[in-house]
Amino acid sequence: MTSVRTATPSTARAINDRLALNLLLEQGPLTATELRELTGLSRPTVADLLDRLQRGGLVALAGERGEARRGPNARLYALVTSRAHIAAIDVRSVGVSIVIADLAGQTLATAEIPAGPEAGHGAGGLAGRTVSTLLDTARRAGVDQLHTVAVGIPGLVDPATGRLDNTGGLPGWHTELIAALRELPGTGLILENEVNLACITEHRAGAARDRDTFVLLWLGHGTGAGVMLDGRLRRGASGGTGEIGFLPVPGTDRLPTASDCEGGFHALVGSSAVCALARDLGLPADEAGDAAAAEAVVHAAVAAGPAGAPFLDAFADRVAVGAASICVVLDPGCVVLGGEVGRAGGAELAGRVAGRLARLSPLRTEVRVGVVGGGGVLGGAVLLACDAARRDLFGGP
């Protein structure tokens, strides 16, 4: 016989509090009447939780709302977004971007730190400068204590330990920075792969808001994928889900190795390959072959109309090879083209990739253009850090 568990009074209060706090977060200031209507809770229960949340410093009076009736105006209650503050950091080879935000995810201050020709070591190196800039930027925003710092970084992040797996391809200052951030007193640290963060942003605020299952195919200087299945980001046993740059594919001159993805899918669609393809087809392309150069090539091909079609056709053929490999295994139903190069191709590239996927795979797959842009990594980091702060303050999983 199965026993039925009933919620204890304290559990019920915690559930009701969390429900009210999330409503105030999502909809802004509300009256007690509106909270009753939205939650279905009784008048005494709402009055009790509002009193409790005010005493806890999570809710405060935010003015009054005039009603179309006689009598006093209704009091408005709002979430105290200054109850906790978070930081988001985007770590790249060229430098670092920082955002300080409140509990609602509203930006309070930002900072940029270029890497320069030599990152250096110690307090004067880029890792030390990043930590000092983080704290200075927080103080400039009136923040003395950060609840959580979320960092988007290249490489694998172990989902069990949260630690960065430096396989030798990351600059030394990356690991120095993570070690320094772990030493910040009273501050939680979240590490996440940069493409995974962009995937979270596309899911919650971008091109895949209506999809619980999709894959973000990141096309930029490097190549990667973020995998969202049933509303959950999938990281794999070692954090390597989406390392599609290592995928063995036809059309390269060798196979990839454990330490070199140049023989894999990256060799077909990475920024250097994009620029080389353009030159092969008679289009101008910067020899540097970085993400900015590849983005410019794709933009120019789209703008050129029929003259750019041969390049877009050839590039779509390459992209579809990798996308098809993902789709026949995961059947995501939707692929979002992100990164500088993917977004530059717009609907012209997405349409071509979709057509080729339809011929390569029996599974129906929609192809969309990512919308979050270069801020997607920072945006995802803000979302994760705010989630952590709210779990701590609101309770719940």
C-alpha positions, 0 to 999 in steps of 0.5 A: 500500500502506497502512503500519501505524503502531505505537505507540512505547514512549513513546506506549504509556506515555503512553496507559497512564498516561492510562488509569490516571489516568482510572480513579483519577479516576472510581473513586477509590483502587484497588489494583494488582490492580484496575488490572490487571483494569480496564486489562488491562495486565500486572503489570510494566506496572502496577507501572512506571506506578504508580512513574512516576506517583508520581514525577511527583506525580500518584499517591500511596499512600492506605492499604491494603485488607484482602484475604480472604486471608493475607498483607499488605494490598493498597496503595491508590493515589489520584490527587493531586487537589491537583496542580492547581486550577481556578476557575469564574466565572459572570458575570451582569448582577447579579453574579459567582459563583466556585468554586475546585475541585481536579483532580477537580472537588471544590469547595474554596471559593466566593464571590458578588459582587453588581454593585450599582447601579453596577459602576464601572471600574478596580481599584475597579470590579466587574472589579477586585473580581472578580479580587481576590476570585478570588485571595483565595478561592483563597488561603482554600482554600490555593491559590497558583496556579490552572491554569485559569479558565473563565468563563461569560458572555452573548454570543458567544465566537469558537471560533477565538480564544476571544475575547468578541464584545461586540456592544454589549449587554454591560456594560463591566465584562464586557470589563474582567474578561476583560482582567484575567483574561488578565493572571493569570500562569501561568493559562489562561483559557477563555471560553464562552457561559453556555447552552453551559456549562449544555448541557455540564452537562446532558450530563455530569451532568444530564437528557441523560446518556444522549444524545449528541445533544440541544438545551438550550432555555434559557428565562429572562430571555433565550432561547438554545439549546445544541446537542450533536451526536454528543457534541460541543458545536457553536458555529458559525463565530462562536460563534453556534449557539443564538442562537434569540432572534433567530429570526423567528417568527409572533406578533410585531409585527416582525422582529428585527434584527442588534442587537435580538432583540425581534422574534424568538422572544425576544419570545414566550418571554422573561421579560417576554413570560411575565409579559405573557402571564400578565396577559393571561390574568388571572394575577398577574405582577410588572411587572418581568418579570425571570427571577424574576418569570417563574419565579414565574408558571410555578410558580403556573400549574403549582400551580393545576392546571386554573386554570393550564392556559390559561396553560400551553397558550398558553405551550407553543404559543409554546415549540413554535414555536421548538423545532420550528424547531430540530428540523426542521433538526437532528433532535436527537431530544431537547429539554431545557427549561432555565433558570429558566422552563423548569425551573419548568414541569416535566413539565406544560410539557414534556408540552404542548410534546412534544404540540405538537411532534408535530403541528408536525414529522414528526420524533420528539422527546422533551422533557425537563425540565432538572435542573441549575438555576442552578448549571449554568453554574458546573458546566459551567465547572468541567467545562471547566476540569478537562478543560483541567488534565487534558489538560495533566497526563494528556496526550491530546487 
